[in-house]
Amino acid sequence: MKNIYLLCALLLLFFTPVTTHAQKKLTAHKIARILPRDTISVKNLQWWDSSRKRLVPVAIYAPAKVRNARVVLVSHSYGQNNMDCYHRYSYLCNYLARKGYYVVSIQHELPTDPLLPVAGCTMQTRMSNWERGAGNIHFVIARLKHDQPQLDYKSVTLIGHANGGDISMLYAQKCPKDITKVISLDSRRMPFPRAAYPKVYAIRSTEQSVDGGVIPTLAEQKKYGIRCVNAHCTQNDMDNTATDNQRKEISGYILSFMQAK
């Protein structure tokens, strides 16, 4: 059905004579009326960060209306340097794009990167991985501001799963003025910011424990307006492997966080 909508729009674009600015605006209005509101576009791009001499692959999920769209950056869980990790959250990215958000899923790991350490004090052994990921986020925000100045950069949300949540929490602590909200999908290592801004949210799994000091105490959650909820899924079931019910629950929680004042 959507293919039919798109075909009609293209036919209208190419076969309607347009000679004036007013006619161009009218044609665009006709196309906007034909296309369904939940139509999104998906692009896979290979961005190059010249300052770090680093490739940063991204998948962009753009809503039908881009102007003033709020920005969401998604960071994947650790994938042992596999290059498809940023595609593993397409259910969530598509869902948010259809709700009007401009979503960018970032590939943080490259085959040439060191593997994530599994032994020792994670705050020390994994910090270089998190710092590199925070650098990716910083680069992507700057690139978006250059390429898509019409987006709403007063509303930037980070969503990170597991190790991607650790990356997002580190960025929230280092650059709090760059973002408005940060959402953890069962991250367990990097302590959450103890601050009223940016707003902090977390979706916890059913089976994973967290390192000491990561999750704010109940008193801290109340003081800073931090919200933590429990989902009916394991940590590994928060990406595309989630069932329909799990996807619905996770997406619902995230949308409620996004819409919260």
BAKE-405178 format. One record per atom (N, C-alpha, C): residue in one letter; x, y, z. Coordinates in pm, whole numbers, padded with zeros to 5 digits, always signed. Layout:
aXYZ
...
//
This chain:
m+00082-00121+00000
m+00000+00000+00000
m+00086+00127+00000
k+00194+00125+00081
k+00280+00242+00085
k+00349+00265-00049
n+00381+00156-00120
n+00442+00170-00252
n+00349+00241-00348
i+00219+00216-00334
i+00121+00285-00418
i+00120+00433-00387
y+00123+00466-00256
y+00129+00607-00216
y+00250+00677-00277
l+00365+00612-00267
l+00488+00671-00317
l+00483+00688-00469
l+00427+00587-00539
l+00415+00595-00684
l+00327+00712-00725
c+00216+00730-00655
c+00126+00843-00685
c+00197+00976-00664
a+00275+00982-00556
a+00347+01107-00526
a+00449+01137-00634
l+00522+01036-00679
l+00623+01057-00783
l+00558+01097-00915
l+00447+01033-00950
l+00376+01069-01072
l+00330+01214-01067
l+00280+01254-00949
l+00235+01392-00934
l+00352+01489-00947
l+00466+01449-00893
l+00584+01536-00896
l+00635+01556-01038
f+00640+01447-01116
f+00703+01454-01247
f+00607+01499-01359
f+00478+01481-01338
f+00385+01511-01447
f+00298+01633-01422
t+00318+01700-01307
t+00248+01826-01284
t+00338+01940-01328
p+00295+02023-01425
p+00380+02134-01470
p+00396+02237-01358
v+00520+02275-01332
v+00550+02372-01226
v+00636+02482-01285
t+00587+02605-01279
t+00661+02715-01338
t+00685+02829-01239
t+00610+02835-01133
t+00626+02944-01037
t+00650+02889-00899
h+00698+02977-00810
h+00723+02937-00672
h+00593+02893-00605
a+00484+02965-00634
a+00355+02930-00574
a+00309+02792-00618
q+00332+02761-00747
q+00293+02629-00797
q+00378+02520-00734
k+00508+02548-00712
k+00594+02450-00647
k+00543+02420-00507
k+00504+02524-00433
k+00452+02504-00297
k+00322+02423-00302
l+00238+02449-00403
l+00113+02375-00416
l+00140+02229-00445
t+00238+02200-00533
t+00271+02062-00564
t+00323+01989-00442
a+00410+02054-00365
a+00461+01994-00242
a+00348+01964-00144
h+00251+02056-00140
h+00137+02035-00050
h+00054+01914-00095
k+00037+01898-00226
k-00037+01784-00277
k+00033+01654-00241
i+00167+01652-00257
i+00243+01532-00225
i+00232+01500-00077
a+00239+01603+00008
a+00229+01582+00152
a+00094+01522+00190
r-00010+01562+00115
r-00143+01507+00146
r-00154+01362+00101
i-00083+01326-00008
i-00092+01189-00058
i-00013+01093+00029
l+00108+01133+00072
l+00192+01042+00148
l+00135+01019+00287
p+00135+00896+00335
p+00086+00869+00470
p+00178+00933+00573
r+00122+00968+00688
r+00198+01040+00790
r+00312+00957+00847
d+00301+00824+00842
d+00406+00742+00902
d+00514+00701+00802
t+00514+00762+00682
t+00618+00730+00585
t+00752+00781+00635
i+00853+00695+00636
i+00986+00734+00679
i+01086+00693+00572
s+01204+00751+00579
s+01313+00710+00490
s+01427+00658+00576
v+01498+00558+00523
v+01610+00497+00594
v+01734+00504+00505
k+01842+00557+00562
k+01968+00566+00488
k+02081+00507+00571
n+02168+00433+00505
n+02290+00383+00568
n+02408+00461+00510
l+02479+00531+00598
l+02587+00618+00555
l+02717+00581+00624
q+02827+00610+00557
q+02961+00587+00611
q+03026+00724+00631
w+03017+00777+00751
w+03074+00908+00779
w+03220+00894+00821
w+03300+00994+00789
w+03442+00993+00822
w+03472+01109+00916
d+03524+01076+01033
d+03565+01177+01131
d+03713+01206+01107
s+03741+01316+01037
s+03879+01348+00999
s+03965+01382+01119
s+03905+01437+01225
s+03983+01475+01342
s+04039+01354+01414
r+03967+01242+01408
r+04012+01118+01474
r+04056+01013+01372
k+04041+01048+01243
k+04073+00953+01135
k+04000+00821+01158
r+03869+00834+01172
r+03787+00718+01209
r+03658+00714+01128
l+03625+00593+01080
l+03497+00570+01013
l+03386+00557+01117
v+03273+00624+01091
v+03157+00616+01180
v+03034+00582+01096
p+03001+00454+01079
p+02880+00417+01006
p+02755+00454+01086
v+02654+00501+01017
v+02527+00536+01082
v+02411+00490+00996
a+02300+00459+01062
a+02173+00435+00994
a+02078+00545+01037
i+02025+00619+00941
i+01938+00732+00970
i+01794+00697+00935
y+01706+00714+01031
y+01563+00691+01013
y+01495+00828+01023
a+01456+00882+00908
a+01401+01017+00903
a+01249+01012+00893
p+01180+01093+00973
p+01034+01097+00965
p+00987+01169+00839
a+00857+01164+00814
a+00803+01231+00696
a+00828+01381+00701
k+00818+01440+00821
k+00844+01582+00840
k+00973+01597+00919
v+01077+01649+00854
v+01208+01659+00916
v+01225+01790+00993
r+01170+01898+00941
r+01190+02028+01005
r+01142+02026+01150
n+01228+02069+01239
n+01201+02076+01383
n+01180+01940+01448
a+01219+01834+01379
a+01208+01701+01439
a+01310+01688+01552
r+01267+01626+01662
r+01357+01602+01774
r+01453+01487+01740
v+01571+01491+01797
v+01679+01401+01758
v+01697+01290+01861
v+01718+01168+01811
v+01745+01052+01896
v+01869+00982+01842
l+01965+00954+01929
l+02085+00880+01892
l+02087+00747+01966
v+02096+00637+01892
v+02090+00503+01949
v+02229+00440+01946
s+02270+00385+02062
s+02400+00319+02074
s+02379+00172+02110
h+02439+00083+02031
h+02415-00061+02043
h+02493-00123+02159
s+02457-00244+02193
s+02532-00321+02293
s+02661-00372+02230
y+02748-00427+02312
y+02875-00477+02262
y+02851-00595+02167
g+02915-00590+02050
g+02894-00692+01948
g+03019-00758+01898
q+03127-00754+01980
q+03253-00819+01942
q+03304-00769+01808
n+03287-00639+01786
n+03338-00569+01667
n+03271-00609+01537
n+03154-00672+01545
n+03077-00699+01425
n+03022-00567+01371
m+03018-00556+01239
m+02982-00429+01175
m+02833-00412+01148
d+02750-00501+01200
d+02607-00488+01177
d+02530-00452+01304
c+02602-00417+01411
c+02537-00394+01540
c+02436-00279+01536
y+02466-00176+01460
y+02378-00059+01458
y+02247-00084+01383
h+02235-00201+01318
h+02110-00236+01252
h+02019-00322+01342
r+02064-00353+01460
r+01992-00448+01545
r+01878-00386+01626
y+01850-00260+01600
y+01744-00192+01675
y+01645-00127+01578
s+01631-00188+01461
s+01547-00127+01358
s+01401-00117+01401
y+01355-00212+01483
y+01214-00206+01529
y+01192-00078+01609
l+01286-00043+01695
l+01274+00076+01779
l+01297+00203+01698
c+01396+00201+01609
c+01425+00318+01527
c+01308+00351+01435
n+01252+00249+01371
n+01135+00271+01285
n+01017+00324+01365
y+00997+00268+01483
y+00885+00311+01567
y+00898+00459+01603
l+01015+00501+01647
l+01034+00640+01687
l+01027+00734+01567
a+01081+00692+01453
a+01073+00776+01334
a+00928+00798+01293
r+00846+00696+01305
r+00704+00710+01271
r+00631+00799+01371
k+00689+00816+01487
k+00633+00908+01586
k+00685+01051+01567
g+00768+01070+01464
g+00815+01204+01430
g+00955+01238+01473
y+01030+01141+01528
y+01167+01166+01572
y+01266+01136+01460
y+01375+01211+01458
y+01484+01189+01364
y+01587+01102+01435
v+01597+00976+01392
v+01673+00876+01467
v+01801+00839+01393
v+01912+00838+01467
v+02040+00797+01411
v+02096+00684+01496
s+02115+00568+01436
s+02176+00454+01505
s+02323+00450+01466
i+02412+00448+01567
i+02556+00464+01546
i+02627+00330+01562
q+02715+00299+01466
q+02803+00182+01478
q+02929+00225+01553
h+02946+00176+01675
h+03057+00221+01759
h+03185+00139+01740
e+03171+00016+01700
e+03288-00072+01693
e+03330-00099+01549
l+03461-00105+01529
l+03518-00140+01400
l+03602-00266+01416
p+03621-00342+01309
p+03699-00466+01320
p+03841-00445+01373
t+03895-00326+01356
t+04032-00298+01400
t+04041-00254+01545
d+03927-00235+01612
d+03928-00191+01752
d+03968-00305+01845
p+04029-00273+01959
p+04053-00377+02059
p+03922-00434+02110
l+03921-00560+02142
l+03800-00621+02198
l+03774-00567+02338
l+03648-00569+02378
l+03610-00516+02508
l+03662-00607+02619
p+03738-00554+02715
p+03789-00638+02824
p+03676-00696+02908
v+03693-00820+02952
v+03593-00885+03036
v+03643-00907+03177
a+03769-00877+03204
a+03826-00896+03337
a+03872-00762+03392
g+03896-00760+03523
g+03946-00640+03587
g+03836-00542+03623
c+03875-00427+03672
c+03781-00321+03709
c+03729-00255+03582
t+03601-00273+03555
t+03545-00226+03428
t+03555-00074+03413
m+03549-00001+03522
m+03560+00144+03512
m+03697+00185+03458
q+03794+00099+03472
q+03926+00126+03419
q+03949+00057+03284
t+03915-00072+03278
t+03948-00149+03158
t+03860-00113+03039
r+03738-00066+03063
r+03647-00036+02953
r+03636+00113+02920
m+03703+00195+02997
m+03689+00339+02977
m+03731+00383+02837
s+03835+00323+02782
s+03879+00363+02647
s+03770+00333+02543
n+03698+00222+02562
n+03586+00189+02472
n+03476+00293+02486
w+03442+00328+02608
w+03337+00427+02632
w+03376+00564+02581
e+03503+00601+02602
e+03550+00731+02554
e+03542+00738+02402
r+03579+00628+02336
r+03571+00625+02190
r+03426+00638+02145
g+03335+00571+02214
g+03193+00583+02180
g+03140+00723+02204
a+03183+00785+02313
a+03142+00923+02340
a+03193+01016+02230
g+03312+00988+02181
g+03365+01065+02069
g+03281+01049+01944
n+03230+00928+01921
n+03141+00905+01807
n+03013+00987+01820
i+02955+00989+01941
i+02833+01066+01963
i+02858+01214+01939
h+02969+01264+01992
h+03002+01406+01974
h+03017+01439+01826
f+03083+01352+01752
f+03101+01373+01609
f+02968+01371+01535
v+02880+01275+01568
v+02752+01263+01500
v+02665+01386+01524
i+02662+01436+01645
i+02583+01556+01674
i+02634+01674+01591
a+02767+01690+01587
a+02824+01800+01508
a+02794+01783+01360
r+02803+01661+01310
r+02776+01635+01168
r+02630+01662+01135
l+02540+01622+01224
l+02398+01648+01202
l+02369+01798+01198
k+02429+01873+01289
k+02406+02017+01291
k+02453+02083+01162
h+02557+02026+01102
h+02606+02079+00974
h+02516+02038+00858
d+02475+01911+00856
d+02399+01857+00743
d+02249+01884+00754
q+02197+01886+00876
q+02053+01899+00897
q+02025+02009+00999
p+02053+02134+00964
p+02035+02244+01061
p+01889+02267+01100
q+01794+02211+01024
q+01653+02234+01052
q+01599+02147+01166
l+01679+02053+01217
l+01634+01968+01326
l+01630+02046+01457
d+01558+01991+01555
d+01545+02056+01686
d+01655+02007+01779
y+01763+02084+01788
y+01877+02043+01871
y+01860+02086+02017
k+01745+02145+02047
k+01713+02169+02188
k+01654+02044+02252
s+01630+01942+02170
s+01576+01815+02218
s+01655+01701+02156
v+01758+01657+02226
v+01843+01546+02181
v+01843+01439+02289
t+01803+01319+02251
t+01795+01207+02345
t+01894+01098+02305
l+01966+01046+02405
l+02053+00930+02384
l+01984+00806+02437
i+01985+00699+02357
i+01935+00568+02400
i+02048+00469+02382
g+02083+00398+02489
g+02194+00304+02480
g+02162+00172+02545
h+02195+00062+02475
h+02168-00072+02525
h+02297-00132+02580
a+02294-00176+02707
a+02407-00244+02771
a+02533-00157+02759
n+02637-00204+02689
n+02758-00123+02677
n+02730+00010+02609
g+02633+00012+02519
g+02593+00139+02457
g+02530+00233+02557
g+02466+00177+02658
g+02413+00260+02766
g+02524+00318+02851
d+02630+00239+02873
d+02747+00291+02946
d+02809+00409+02870
i+02820+00394+02738
i+02871+00503+02654
i+02782+00627+02668
s+02652+00605+02662
s+02557+00717+02668
s+02563+00788+02803
m+02575+00711+02911
m+02583+00770+03043
m+02713+00849+03061
l+02821+00799+03004
l+02946+00874+03009
l+02931+01007+02937
y+02870+01003+02818
y+02851+01127+02743
y+02762+01224+02819
a+02658+01172+02883
a+02567+01257+02961
a+02641+01327+03074
q+02741+01261+03131
q+02819+01321+03237
q+02919+01422+03183
k+02979+01392+03068
k+03082+01478+03011
k+03023+01601+02940
c+02911+01582+02871
c+02854+01689+02788
c+02705+01706+02817
p+02667+01737+02939
p+02524+01742+02974
p+02446+01848+02896
k+02513+01954+02851
k+02442+02061+02781
k+02410+02023+02637
d+02471+01915+02587
d+02446+01873+02448
d+02316+01798+02432
i+02263+01742+02540
i+02147+01654+02530
i+02042+01694+02633
t+01921+01642+02613
t+01812+01671+02707
t+01775+01548+02789
k+01792+01427+02730
k+01754+01304+02799
k+01851+01193+02764
v+01867+01098+02857
v+01947+00979+02831
v+01871+00860+02886
i+01857+00755+02804
i+01778+00637+02839
i+01867+00513+02833
s+01876+00443+02944
s+01955+00320+02951
s+01866+00199+02929
l+01908+00113+02837
l+01846-00018+02821
l+01936-00119+02890
d+01922-00129+03021
d+01992-00228+03103
d+02144-00214+03097
s+02196-00091+03100
s+02340-00074+03116
s+02375-00097+03263
r+02498-00148+03290
r+02526-00198+03425
r+02659-00152+03484
r+02736-00074+03408
r+02873-00045+03453
r+02898+00103+03483
m+02863+00189+03392
m+02890+00332+03408
m+02783+00396+03496
p+02823+00461+03607
p+02723+00524+03696
p+02637+00626+03624
f+02508+00627+03660
f+02416+00725+03604
f+02448+00863+03662
p+02427+00969+03584
p+02445+01104+03639
p+02349+01128+03755
r+02399+01191+03857
r+02314+01237+03968
r+02290+01384+03946
a+02191+01415+03864
a+02162+01553+03827
a+02020+01562+03774
a+01963+01680+03781
a+01828+01701+03729
a+01829+01720+03578
y+01947+01747+03521
y+01958+01769+03377
y+02091+01714+03328
p+02091+01635+03223
p+01975+01588+03146
p+01890+01489+03225
k+01767+01471+03181
k+01678+01375+03245
k+01729+01233+03221
v+01724+01152+03325
v+01780+01016+03319
v+01668+00914+03337
y+01667+00814+03249
y+01568+00707+03255
y+01638+00572+03235
a+01577+00466+03285
a+01637+00333+03269
a+01528+00228+03259
i+01550+00132+03169
i+01466+00013+03159
i+01553-00105+03199
r+01515-00172+03305
r+01594-00281+03360
r+01541-00416+03311
s+01633-00512+03296
s+01595-00648+03255
s+01558-00730+03377
t+01519-00852+03351
t+01475-00939+03462
t+01588-01012+03530
e+01708-01022+03464
e+01806-01115+03518
e+01943-01055+03551
q+01971-00935+03507
q+02105-00881+03524
q+02118-00795+03650
s+02228-00811+03720
s+02260-00723+03832
s+02349-00611+03783
v+02365-00508+03864
v+02446-00393+03825
v+02560-00375+03923
d+02666-00308+03877
d+02776-00276+03966
d+02731-00176+04072
g+02798-00178+04185
g+02763-00087+04292
g+02778+00059+04250
g+02680+00140+04286
g+02685+00283+04257
g+02638+00323+04119
v+02598+00225+04037
v+02553+00259+03901
v+02413+00320+03904
i+02319+00250+03965
i+02181+00297+03973
i+02167+00392+04093
p+02112+00510+04075
p+02091+00600+04188
p+01999+00537+04293
t+02019+00573+04417
t+01932+00525+04525
t+01791+00581+04505
l+01695+00524+04575
l+01558+00573+04564
l+01550+00720+04604
a+01627+00757+04704
a+01628+00898+04746
a+01684+00987+04635
e+01790+00940+04568
e+01848+01017+04458
e+01753+01023+04339
q+01685+00913+04311
q+01589+00913+04201
q+01479+01015+04226
k+01431+01022+04348
k+01327+01118+04381
k+01379+01261+04373
k+01501+01283+04423
k+01560+01417+04425
k+01581+01472+04284
y+01628+01388+04193
y+01664+01436+04059
y+01562+01402+03952
g+01454+01337+03988
g+01352+01303+03889
g+01394+01191+03796
i+01480+01101+03845
i+01525+00987+03765
i+01420+00877+03772
r+01392+00814+03660
r+01289+00709+03657
r+01348+00578+03608
c+01331+00472+03687
c+01377+00338+03650
c+01258+00243+03652
v+01242+00164+03545
v+01131+00070+03536
v+01187-00068+03503
n+01109-00171+03531
n+01147-00310+03504
n+01064-00363+03387
a+01132-00421+03289
a+01064-00479+03173
a+01063-00631+03184
h+00971-00694+03112
h+00958-00839+03114
h+01044-00900+03003
c+01175-00884+03018
c+01266-00938+02918
c+01406-00947+02977
t+01489-01028+02914
t+01630-01034+02952
t+01706-00922+02882
q+01830-00903+02921
q+01909-00797+02858
q+01927-00823+02709
n+01945-00949+02671
n+01968-00983+02530
n+01843-00970+02444
d+01728-00952+02508
d+01602-00945+02434
d+01553-00802+02415
m+01645-00707+02416
m+01604-00567+02400
m+01631-00514+02259
d+01700-00592+02178
d+01722-00550+02039
d+01618-00618+01950
n+01651-00644+01825
n+01552-00703+01733
n+01512-00846+01768
t+01582-00908+01864
t+01544-01043+01905
t+01422-01043+01997
a+01378-00926+02041
a+01262-00916+02129
a+01136-00969+02060
t+01048-01027+02139
t+00918-01070+02088
t+00831-00947+02061
d+00719-00968+01996
d+00628-00857+01969
d+00584-00789+02099
n+00552-00870+02200
n+00509-00812+02327
n+00621-00734+02394
q+00743-00788+02387
q+00857-00718+02446
q+00886-00587+02371
r+00877-00592+02240
r+00898-00471+02161
r+00795-00365+02198
k+00672-00408+02213
k+00564-00315+02248
k+00589-00253+02385
e+00633-00334+02480
e+00658-00283+02615
e+00775-00185+02615
i+00886-00223+02552
i+01005-00137+02550
i+00976-00007+02476
s+00913-00018+02359
s+00880+00102+02281
s+00786+00193+02358
g+00690+00134+02428
g+00596+00214+02506
g+00663+00290+02618
y+00752+00223+02689
y+00827+00291+02794
y+00909+00406+02737
i+00981+00379+02628
i+01067+00481+02571
i+00986+00600+02523
l+00873+00575+02456
l+00791+00687+02410
l+00740+00770+02527
s+00703+00703+02636
s+00657+00778+02755
s+00769+00863+02813
f+00893+00812+02810
f+01006+00891+02855
f+01028+01011+02762
m+01018+00986+02633
m+01041+01092+02535
m+00938+01205+02549
q+00816+01167+02581
q+00708+01266+02588
q+00698+01333+02725
a+00769+01282+02824
a+00764+01339+02959
a+00826+01478+02961
k+00770+01564+03038
k+00822+01702+03051
k+00942+01703+03147
//
